[in-house]
Amino acid sequence: MAEFTLRQLEYFVAVLDHGSLTKAASESNISQAAASMAIAQLEKSLGLDLLIRTRAKRVEPTAAGIELGLRARRILRETADLRGGALLGSHEEMRGRVSIGCMVAISPRVIPELIGYFAEKWPEVELDFVEGAAEDLQKAVGEGELDLAFVYSLQVVAGVDVVKVVESRPQFMLAAGHPLAGSASLSFADLADEDVILFNVPPSAERVTAMYLAAGIEPRVRWKSVVAQTIRGVVASGRAISVTHAWPGVAPVYADAKVALVPIKDELPESWLVAAVPPGIKRARRVDEVIGAAIHLAG
């Protein structure tokens, strides 16, 4: 049976994180020789080559190394929970860190509320967050780098499980003074002649374009932006319209008196804000509390 230590796994994960034995050793406060020996012993124990050196003098994982890295992160995370007293009772589980990923378009509506909620109810839980594109965040969840990631269901990729948070239906965003701003609903055909500004963090723009095309309309995409307030400003000026997601209990942070949200009457696929979580493992209570808080705050 293969024998290895948690310390060897820690050093191995450090190498994956830094792409260098030298940097990993420095961050782990050990010598490079000690780090190299630990990795060599780990490879010997498993009978596998875990790392290869590139021409750029970086260290990259082999296929076996990638798989071990995924499992090692989970083992180390579970070990940290045990050391933190997770077996002492449910209240004791509500301390420690939760690493959250959040799509850039979602973050302003989720992260501030969660931070406030936990600061008041569970002050011993530390919330860390990373913003990014849906696919990148879910990859980090699958590799054990994040505890969960908030994404839209239409952007879920293989390798994660999902928990529904709140139904999310796309709506048109128009200038408040637009002639159709007071409509009960509108179709893509109704706005076919309007210039459009899209949120340009993949795959948001691609999804909206696909909605237009499914309705038989070629969108007149005039601009794209990665900043929500820029989109709001352009729409408020009356120079373009946009499409945004709306949740029952939370309006987009950039929605105000200068813009109006109008439901889309075209048939659209069901869409939810979901929490992407690592597949097939029991989650710590504090992670489930983050998801539960998001459900409460967004509903």
N, C-alpha and C positions, 0 to 999 in steps of 0.2 A: 504494500500500500504506500502511495506517495506521502511523504512527510515534509511539511513546510510550516513556516511560522507566519503569524500575523504581521510581524515586523518585515519579513520578506515581501509580503503582499503590499504593505505600505510603501516600501521602497520602489517596488515595481510600478505602482500607480503613480508615484511621484515622477518616475522616468517618463511615463506616458503623458503626464500633465505638462512636463517641461521639455520633452523631446531631447533631453540631454542627460547623461549620467552625471556630468559635472554640476549642472544646475540642480538636479534632483538631490545629489549628495549635499550641496550647500544648503538647500532648503530643509533638508532632514537633519542638518547639523552632524554629519558624519563625513569621513574621508571618501574620496572617489574610489579608492581601493576597496573600502568596506562595502560601498554600494555595489561595485562591480562583483565582488565576491558573493554578496547576498543574492544578486540576480542569477549568477552562475549556479549557486546551490539550488535556487528555485527551479531553474531549467533542468538540472540534474535530477531533482526529486520527481519532477513531472515527466521527464524523458522527452522534452519538447524544446525546440528553439523558439524563443519568445520575442526576440528583438533582432533587428538587422541594422547595420550602419549604412547610411546613404552617402552619396558623393559629396553632399553638402555638410558632411560630418555631423548630421543629426542621427538620432536613433528612432527608428520606426518599428511598430509592432508587426509581427507576422500575423497570419490569420489566427493561429492559436493564441498569440498574444492579445489580439483584439478580443477574442472570446474570454480569455482569462481576465482581462481588464474589466469587462462587463460584470463578471461574477465577483471579482475581487472588490469592486466598489460596493456591491451589495453586502458582501460579507463584512466589510469594514464598517458600513453604515449600521448593520444590525449589531455588531460588536459595540459600537459607540452607544447605541441605545441601551444595551445591557449594562455597560459601565455607568451610564447615566441614571440607572435605577428604574428602567422601564418595567421590571418585574415586580416592583414594590407596590404597584397600584396604579389605577387609572389617573389619579391626580398627579402622580410623579411623572407620568408620561408627558405632561404638559409643561415641559421645560426642554431647552435645547434649541437647535436651529432647524428651520424649514427653508429649503431652497426652492424658490418659485420662478418659473419662466413665464413670460407674458408677451403676447404679440404687442407690437408698438401701438396699434390702433385700440387695443383693449386696455392697456396698462393704466391710462389716466382714470378710467372708470372703476378699476378694481383695486389697484395697489394702495392708493391713499386710504381708502375705506378699510382695507384689511389691516393696514398698519395701525390705524386708529382703534379698530376693534380689539386687536390683540394687546395693544398697549394698555387698554382699560381692563380687559377681562383676563388675559393670560400674559402678564408682563414678563414672565420668565421664558417665554417662547420668543426666539429671535427670528425675524423674517428677513431673509435676503432675497433679492429679486434680480433677474436678468431679463432685459428686453431684447427682442429679436424677431426673426422670421419664423413662421410656424414650423417648417420642416427642421430647421436647425434646433429649435427648442425641443421638439419631440425626439430628435436624435440624442440630445443631452439627457432626456428622461430615460430613454432606453438604455443608455450607457451608464446610468446611475449617477450622473453629474447633477441632476436636478430631481427633487422629490415629486414635482408635478409641473405642468405647464398649462396655462389657459389659452386655448385656441378655439377656432370655429370648427364645427363638426365636418364641414365640407373640405377642410384642410387637414384632416386626420390622416396620418400615414401608418403603414404597417409597423408593428413592433411596440405598440403601446396599447394599454386598455384605456377606456374613457368613462367618465362619470358626467352625466348631464347636469348642467348648472341652471341654465335658463334658456327658453326658446328665444331665438334672435331672428327677426325678419328684416331684410333689407328695405330701406325706404329712400325715396328721393329727398334730396336736400336742395331747396330752392331759396332764392332771396325772398325776404318777407314781402317785398313789394311786387313779386312776380304775379302776373295775371292769374296764374293757376295755383298760387300758394294756398288758397283756401279750399281747394278741392278735397273731397272725401277720399279719393284715390285717383291714381293716374297710371296709365300704361306707358311702356317704352315708346309706343307709336305716338302718344300724345306729345312726347318731348323729343321726337326724332330730329327736329331742326335745331336743337339746343347744343351749344358747345358744352363739353364735359371736362371736369377736372377729376382725376382719380388718385386714390391713395396708392403710392408706388412702392409698397413693401410686399414682395412676393408671398403668396400668389393673389393678393387682393385685387390688383388691377386686372389680372387675367380672369378672375372670377366674375367681376362686374362686366367685362367685355363679353364673356360667355353668356351672361344673362341677356344682354342686348341681342346678341346673335341668335339665341334660342327664340327670341320674340320676333325674329326676322328683320331686325334693325341694325344697321351698321353705325356704331357710336361715333360721334364727332369728337374724338378725344383731342382737346386743345392743349391741356397741360396735365402733368403728373407731379405729385409732391409727396415727400415722406413726412411732412409736418402737418398735423391735423389743423392747427390754427391758420396755416396758409390756405388750406382748402376752404375753411370757413370764411376767411376774408375774401377770397375770390368769389365764392358763391354769394356772400352778402353784397358784393359790389354789383351783382346782376350780370356778370360777364360769363358765367358758366353755371352749370348745375353739377351735382354729384350724387353718389349713392353711398349711404352709410347704414350700419346696423343699429337697430333700436331694440332695447329690452323693455319689458313691461314696467319695471320699477326704476330704471335709470336712463335718463336722457344722455346723449353724447355730451361730453364736457364742452364741446365747441358749439353746441346748439344754444341760441339765445334769441333775443327779440328781433335780430336782424336776419335770421334765417328761419325757414319753416320746413318741417318734416312731413312728407305726404306718403301714405302707404302705396305700395306697388300692387296694382290689380292683376298683373300677369301671373300666370301659374309659375311658382318657383319651388325648387326642391326644399324639403324641410331643413332648417338650419338651427343649430343650437350652439350656445357657448358651452364648451365642455372643459373638464380638467383631464388632461392626458397624464396617465400615471404608469409607473413600471408594471409590466405584465406579470401576473401570476405570483405576486408576493403579498404578504399581509402588511398593510400600511400602519405606520405609527399613528397613535390617536391624534397627535398634533397635526399631522397631515390631513386626516379626515376632518379635523376641526377647521382647517383652512378652507376646505371644499364646502363644508357646511355653512361657514360664514359667508362665502361667496354666494351660495344659493339664497341665503337669507337677505343679503344686501342687494342682490340683483333682481329678486322676485317682486 
